[in-house]
Amino acid sequence: MNTPTRKAMGVAAAIAALSVSLPMAVTAHAEPTTTATVKPPADPQGDCDPLRKELSTTGTTLAQLAPKPVGQVIAAIPSLSTFSSAISGGLNPEVNIVPVLENGPYVVFAPTNDAFAKLDPAQLEALRTDAAALSKLDYYHVFLGLLSPGDVAGQRPTQQGEELKVTGKDGDIKVNDTAKVICGGITAENARIYIIDTVLDPAAPPEPITPTGTSTTATTTTTATTTAPAPEPAPAG
């Protein structure tokens, strides 16, 4: 084969190779990235800077905690160590409700260490030895739902059985008129955590919230019931 023919064949082969490789390169650059579809968790509301500061000392952020199970999130917050112990078997080996919480969705009101410090020492000691009392206390701080600080208010039936009264919204929320939410709406997997400054008492449930409006359906039903004519007496004989 002469030299011009060899050169022509070489050029043809190079062009063919280039035509095959170009679409592959374009396709590779056109593939979408998965990071663009990941949404950051919603920011909690309230005085959350102290929480961020204490997490920073452990090299953790709220965004890193957001996809984790609720038990792990609570355990990662130093100021909630007593509550974490109370729900995980640390305070009383017979009481571990973390597996229940991690099958949420739940709203969890988590008292701080300072909140537990306000309890009578005898009461706290009783929780260490009375599994029923501790379980009752733990479940009174939990109700079903996945509610943000903007819509958590209402009369809420807890997992313990008694109700909670949650009032306010965003950065100004109270529970049972006694506990203030310090930082609320902290994201965990299948849960929202609200840090509170007072331990809630299941033996002192709140008075029902006065309804702000009356249901038309309920009113109509009640009226129909109260104004319905009495049945006619059966004929004699």
C-alpha positions as CSV (number, residue, x, y, z in Angstrom):
1,M,0.0,0.0,0.0
2,N,1.4,3.4,-1.0
3,T,2.0,6.2,1.5
4,P,-0.9,8.5,0.3
5,T,-3.4,5.7,0.8
6,R,-2.1,5.0,4.3
7,K,-2.5,8.7,5.2
8,A,-6.0,8.8,3.9
9,M,-6.9,5.7,5.9
10,G,-5.4,7.2,9.0
11,V,-7.4,10.5,8.6
12,A,-10.6,8.6,8.0
13,A,-10.0,6.5,11.2
14,A,-9.3,9.6,13.2
15,I,-12.5,11.3,12.0
16,A,-14.6,8.2,12.8
17,A,-13.1,8.0,16.3
18,L,-13.9,11.7,16.9
19,S,-17.5,11.3,15.7
20,V,-18.0,8.4,18.2
21,S,-16.4,10.2,21.2
22,L,-18.1,13.6,20.8
23,P,-21.7,12.5,21.7
24,M,-20.4,10.6,24.7
25,A,-18.6,13.7,26.1
26,V,-21.7,15.8,25.6
27,T,-23.9,13.2,27.4
28,A,-21.5,13.1,30.3
29,H,-21.6,16.9,30.8
30,A,-25.4,16.9,30.4
31,E,-26.0,14.5,33.3
32,P,-27.9,16.4,36.2
33,T,-26.4,16.5,39.7
34,T,-28.3,15.2,42.7
35,T,-27.2,18.0,45.0
36,A,-29.4,20.6,43.2
37,T,-32.6,18.8,44.4
38,V,-31.7,18.6,48.0
39,K,-33.6,21.1,50.1
40,P,-32.2,22.4,53.4
41,P,-34.3,21.8,56.6
42,A,-36.5,24.7,57.7
43,D,-34.9,26.9,60.4
44,P,-36.2,26.5,63.9
45,Q,-37.8,29.5,65.6
46,G,-37.1,31.2,68.9
47,D,-33.8,31.9,70.7
48,C,-31.8,29.2,68.9
49,D,-28.4,30.9,68.9
50,P,-27.4,29.2,72.2
51,L,-28.3,25.9,70.7
52,R,-26.2,26.5,67.6
53,K,-23.3,27.6,69.8
54,E,-23.4,24.4,71.9
55,L,-23.6,22.2,68.9
56,S,-20.6,24.0,67.3
57,T,-18.5,22.9,70.3
58,T,-19.1,19.3,69.2
59,G,-18.6,20.1,65.5
60,T,-22.3,19.5,64.7
61,T,-24.9,21.7,62.9
62,L,-28.7,21.5,62.8
63,A,-28.5,20.7,59.1
64,Q,-26.3,17.7,59.9
65,L,-28.8,16.5,62.6
66,A,-31.9,16.9,60.5
67,P,-31.9,13.5,58.7
68,K,-31.1,11.6,61.9
69,P,-33.6,9.7,64.1
70,V,-35.1,11.9,66.9
71,G,-33.3,9.9,69.6
72,Q,-29.9,10.7,68.1
73,V,-30.8,14.3,67.6
74,I,-31.8,14.8,71.3
75,A,-28.7,12.9,72.4
76,A,-26.5,15.2,70.4
77,I,-27.7,18.3,72.2
78,P,-25.8,18.7,75.5
79,S,-28.4,20.8,77.2
80,L,-30.9,18.0,76.8
81,S,-28.8,15.2,78.3
82,T,-31.2,14.6,81.2
83,F,-34.2,14.3,79.0
84,S,-32.3,12.1,76.6
85,S,-31.4,9.9,79.6
86,A,-35.1,9.9,80.7
87,I,-36.4,8.6,77.4
88,S,-33.5,6.1,76.5
89,G,-33.2,3.9,79.6
90,G,-30.4,6.0,81.2
91,L,-32.5,7.4,84.1
92,N,-34.4,4.2,84.6
93,P,-33.3,1.0,82.7
94,E,-36.9,-0.1,82.4
95,V,-38.0,3.0,80.4
96,N,-36.8,3.3,76.9
97,I,-39.3,5.0,74.5
98,V,-36.8,6.0,71.8
99,P,-37.8,3.1,69.5
100,V,-41.4,4.4,69.7
101,L,-40.4,7.9,69.0
102,E,-38.4,6.8,66.0
103,N,-41.6,5.4,64.4
104,G,-43.1,8.9,64.3
105,P,-44.2,11.3,63.1
106,Y,-44.1,13.0,66.5
107,V,-43.8,16.4,68.1
108,V,-41.5,16.2,71.1
109,F,-41.3,18.8,73.9
110,A,-37.9,18.4,75.4
111,P,-37.2,20.0,78.7
112,T,-33.7,21.3,79.3
113,N,-31.3,20.2,82.0
114,D,-32.1,23.4,83.9
115,A,-35.8,22.5,83.7
116,F,-35.2,19.2,85.3
117,A,-33.0,20.9,87.9
118,K,-36.1,22.9,89.0
119,L,-37.9,19.7,90.1
120,D,-37.9,18.7,93.7
121,P,-35.0,16.3,94.2
122,A,-37.3,13.7,95.7
123,Q,-39.5,13.8,92.5
124,L,-36.5,13.3,90.3
125,E,-35.3,10.5,92.5
126,A,-38.7,8.9,92.3
127,L,-38.5,8.9,88.5
128,R,-35.4,6.8,88.8
129,T,-37.2,4.0,90.6
130,D,-40.8,4.3,89.4
131,A,-40.9,3.1,85.8
132,A,-44.6,3.8,85.5
133,A,-44.3,7.4,86.6
134,L,-41.3,8.0,84.3
135,S,-43.2,6.5,81.3
136,K,-46.2,8.7,82.1
137,L,-44.0,11.8,82.2
138,D,-42.1,10.9,79.0
139,Y,-45.2,10.2,76.9
140,Y,-46.9,13.4,78.2
141,H,-44.2,15.3,76.3
142,V,-45.1,13.7,73.0
143,F,-48.0,13.9,70.5
144,L,-48.6,12.6,67.0
145,G,-47.8,15.0,64.2
146,L,-45.1,16.8,62.3
147,L,-46.0,20.4,63.0
148,S,-43.9,23.6,62.5
149,P,-43.8,26.5,64.9
150,G,-46.4,28.3,62.8
151,D,-49.1,25.6,63.2
152,V,-48.3,23.7,66.4
153,A,-50.8,25.6,68.6
154,G,-54.0,23.8,69.8
155,Q,-55.3,21.3,72.2
156,R,-53.1,18.3,71.6
157,P,-53.8,14.7,72.9
158,T,-50.5,13.3,74.1
159,Q,-49.3,9.7,73.9
160,Q,-49.8,9.5,77.6
161,G,-53.5,10.2,77.3
162,E,-53.9,13.6,78.8
163,E,-53.9,16.8,76.7
164,L,-51.5,19.6,76.2
165,K,-52.5,23.2,75.5
166,V,-50.1,24.9,73.0
167,T,-50.5,28.6,72.4
168,G,-48.7,31.1,70.3
169,K,-46.6,30.6,67.2
170,D,-43.1,30.9,65.7
171,G,-40.8,32.3,68.3
172,D,-43.4,32.9,71.0
173,I,-45.0,29.6,72.0
174,K,-46.1,28.3,75.5
175,V,-47.2,24.9,76.6
176,N,-49.8,24.6,79.4
177,D,-49.2,28.3,80.2
178,T,-46.2,27.3,82.2
179,A,-43.5,26.2,79.8
180,K,-41.9,28.5,77.3
181,V,-40.5,27.1,74.1
182,I,-36.9,28.3,73.9
183,C,-36.2,27.0,70.4
184,G,-38.8,25.1,68.4
185,G,-39.3,23.2,65.2
186,I,-35.9,21.5,65.2
187,T,-35.9,19.0,62.4
188,A,-35.3,15.3,63.0
189,E,-36.3,12.3,60.9
190,N,-40.0,11.9,61.5
191,A,-40.1,14.4,64.3
192,R,-40.1,18.0,65.3
193,I,-38.4,18.9,68.6
194,Y,-39.4,21.9,70.8
195,I,-36.9,22.7,73.6
196,I,-38.8,24.0,76.7
197,D,-37.8,25.6,79.9
198,T,-40.1,23.6,82.3
199,V,-40.9,20.0,82.8
200,L,-44.6,19.4,82.0
201,D,-46.8,17.8,84.7
202,P,-49.2,15.0,83.5
203,A,-51.0,15.3,86.8
204,A,-52.0,18.9,86.0
205,P,-53.4,18.9,82.4
206,P,-54.7,22.3,81.2
207,E,-58.2,23.6,81.0
208,P,-59.7,23.2,77.5
209,I,-58.9,26.0,75.1
210,T,-62.0,28.2,74.5
211,P,-62.9,27.7,70.9
212,T,-62.5,30.8,68.7
213,G,-65.5,29.9,66.5
214,T,-68.4,27.5,66.4
215,S,-68.7,24.8,63.8
216,T,-71.8,25.4,61.6
217,T,-72.3,21.6,61.4
218,A,-72.2,21.2,65.1
219,T,-74.6,24.1,65.7
220,T,-77.1,22.8,63.2
221,T,-77.0,19.3,64.6
222,T,-77.5,20.5,68.2
223,T,-80.4,22.8,67.2
224,A,-82.1,20.0,65.3
225,T,-81.8,17.7,68.2
226,T,-83.1,20.2,70.8
227,T,-86.0,21.5,68.7
228,A,-87.3,18.2,67.3
229,P,-90.9,17.6,68.2
230,A,-91.7,14.9,70.8
231,P,-93.1,11.7,69.4
232,E,-96.9,11.5,69.3
233,P,-98.4,9.2,71.9
234,A,-99.6,5.8,70.7
235,P,-103.3,5.6,70.1
236,A,-105.3,4.2,73.0
237,G,-106.8,0.7,72.8
